[in-house]
Amino acid sequence: MKKTIMRSDIVDTLTLQDLCRFCHAEEQWVIELVEYGVLEPKGSTTGNWRFVGTSIVRAKKARRLHRDLGINTAGVALALDLLEERDAVLRRLAQYEPI
């Protein structure tokens, strides 16, 4: 009987190139997202930027807003902030409403 080895492929940090590959985006677009505060990398230059794994989710949402709705980068930043605020309000409301 063959043994199955469990392996975790959790992404801890990503380089700029890794994030671009995951999101199917160009580096310049990701740099714009950083400039507008959509993504917050660690590091001082693009060459040593490191993104946390959750940046993939945020960048993919930004990509869909840009691609599907034609929203510019400033609009994407605003839309993502509003979506996050809405989610936070819904979570707080759920604490007070029994299901």
C-alpha positions in Angstrom: 0.0 0.0 0.0 1.4 3.4 -1.0 1.6 6.0 1.7 0.1 9.4 1.1 2.2 12.3 2.3 0.4 15.4 3.4 2.1 18.5 2.3 1.1 22.1 2.9 1.7 24.6 0.1 0.8 27.7 2.1 2.1 30.8 0.6 3.8 33.0 3.2 5.2 35.9 1.1 5.2 36.7 -2.6 7.5 38.8 -4.7 6.1 41.3 -7.2 6.7 38.8 -10.0 4.9 36.1 -8.1 1.9 38.3 -7.4 1.7 39.3 -11.1 1.8 35.7 -12.1 -1.0 34.7 -9.7 -3.2 37.6 -10.8 -2.3 37.5 -14.5 -1.4 41.2 -14.3 1.5 43.4 -15.5 4.0 44.7 -12.9 3.1 48.4 -13.7 -0.6 47.7 -12.8 0.4 46.1 -9.5 2.7 49.1 -8.8 -0.3 51.4 -9.4 -2.3 49.4 -6.9 0.5 49.9 -4.3 0.6 53.7 -5.1 -3.2 53.9 -4.5 -2.9 51.9 -1.2 -4.8 48.9 -2.5 -1.8 46.6 -1.7 0.7 47.2 1.0 4.0 45.4 0.4 6.9 45.1 2.9 10.2 46.5 1.5 11.4 49.8 0.2 11.9 49.1 -3.5 10.0 47.1 -6.1 12.9 44.7 -6.2 12.5 43.7 -2.6 8.8 44.0 -2.1 7.1 41.1 -0.3 3.4 40.7 -0.3 1.4 38.6 2.2 -0.6 35.7 0.7 -3.9 37.5 1.3 -2.7 40.1 -1.2 -3.6 37.6 -3.9 -7.3 37.8 -3.0 -7.3 41.6 -2.9 -5.4 41.9 -6.2 -7.7 39.4 -7.9 -10.7 41.4 -6.8 -9.1 44.6 -8.1 -8.3 42.9 -11.4 -11.9 41.8 -11.8 -13.2 45.3 -11.0 -10.8 46.8 -13.5 -11.4 44.2 -16.2 -15.1 43.6 -15.9 -16.4 47.0 -15.0 -13.7 49.2 -16.5 -13.0 51.0 -13.2 -9.7 52.9 -13.1 -7.2 52.3 -10.3 -8.5 55.1 -8.0 -12.0 53.7 -8.4 -10.8 50.2 -7.7 -9.2 51.4 -4.4 -12.4 53.2 -3.4 -14.6 50.2 -4.3 -12.5 47.7 -2.4 -12.5 50.0 0.7 -16.3 50.3 0.5 -16.7 46.5 0.0 -14.5 45.9 3.1 -16.5 48.4 5.2 -19.8 46.7 4.1 -18.5 43.3 5.0 -17.4 44.6 8.4 -20.8 46.1 9.1 -22.5 42.9 8.0 -20.3 40.9 10.4 -21.2 43.2 13.3 -24.9 43.1 12.4 -24.8 39.3 12.4 -23.6 39.3 16.0 -26.9 40.9 17.0 -29.3 39.0 14.8 -30.0 35.4 15.7 -30.0 33.0 12.7 
